[in-house]
Amino acid sequence: MTQITDHLAEIRERVARASQTAARPGGSVVIVAVSKQQSTQAIATAFEAGQRHFGESYAQEAVPKLDELKHLDITWHFIGQMQTNKTRVIAERFQWVHTVDREKIALRLNEQRPHFAPPLNVLIQVNQTAEPQKAGVADSEVGRLAGVIRGLPRLALRGMMTIPPLRSTPSETRKLFERLAALHEKLAAEGIVMDTLSMGMSADFESAIAAGSTCVRIGTAIFGARAAPQRR
Ligand SMILES: *Cc1c(COP(=O)(O)O)cnc(C)c1O
């Protein structure tokens, strides 16, 4: 568990250095500690070390962990594939969703977001290379989905998210990050202004920050290896 504290310090240092190299202001990159398949004890240790944003990928796995950690002031990000039968717990228990990929999901989240809570922060997942097994919309579809989300009062459209293909080379990954940043600029010029680009994981977050990421999702580099996924 002390390793988690050390890893976190190291990641913060690397994020700060990458931000500085890219001439980005300090604090412009949020670190989301991806805690899927990690214990609540590991999460509490990271919290102790000052970490506040955590990401989970499986609603069923997340709910008991969120319950157990209710006393901690954690901002929870849902970063897994969206299934229509899981939208309610996500709308009720999370503050951010990175993986909105279709109108139906947006409508359900809007309807199910409790009225006492602030609007749910949402990102549109972009499937930049049209991988068939991966969720997300094509670059050309983002504007339309953004328009739908912006009309929903219980959702706050904050930006876009991407996961590069597993086997991309560093230079291919970098090009995809730059392409998402360019799309972000283009949409802003069209009046769709967003403030968040969720891109970069343990292996490539420095490249993502150089390209303009504002939110890196880091799992193994903080917590170590994960157990095999129990469910999808
Ligand atoms: C698991 C996961 C991560 C974290 O990946 P690491 O390589 O462990 O940093 C980031 N983003 C998403 C969407 C994930 O599912």
The ligand as an SDF file (V2000), in Angstrom:
LIG
                    3D

 15 15  0  0  0  0  0  0  0  0999 V2000
   -8.6100    0.4730  -17.4640 C   0  0  0  0  0  0  0  0  0  0  0  0
   -8.7510    1.7730  -18.1350 C   0  0  0  0  0  0  0  0  0  0  0  0
   -7.7940    2.7880  -17.9690 C   0  0  0  0  0  0  0  0  0  0  0  0
   -6.5230    2.6100  -17.1680 C   0  0  0  0  0  0  0  0  0  0  0  0
   -5.5980    1.8900  -17.8940 O   0  0  0  0  0  0  0  0  0  0  0  0
   -4.0730    1.7060  -17.3750 P   0  0  0  0  0  0  0  0  0  0  0  0
   -3.3630    1.2580  -18.5640 O   0  0  0  0  0  0  0  0  0  0  0  0
   -4.1160    0.7080  -16.2610 O   0  0  0  0  0  0  0  0  0  0  0  0
   -3.6240    3.0450  -16.9000 O   0  0  0  0  0  0  0  0  0  0  0  0
   -8.0200    3.9960  -18.5870 C   0  0  0  0  0  0  0  0  0  0  0  0
   -9.1320    4.2280  -19.3250 N   0  0  0  0  0  0  0  0  0  0  0  0
  -10.0750    3.2920  -19.5090 C   0  0  0  0  0  0  0  0  0  0  0  0
  -11.2550    3.6020  -20.3330 C   0  0  0  0  0  0  0  0  0  0  0  0
   -9.9060    2.0360  -18.9320 C   0  0  0  0  0  0  0  0  0  0  0  0
  -10.8510    1.0990  -19.1430 O   0  0  0  0  0  0  0  0  0  0  0  0
  1  2  1  0
  2  3  1  0
  2 14  2  0
  3  4  1  0
  3 10  2  0
  4  5  1  0
  5  6  1  0
  6  7  2  0
  6  8  1  0
  6  9  1  0
 10 11  1  0
 11 12  2  0
 12 13  1  0
 12 14  1  0
 14 15  1  0
M  END
$$$$
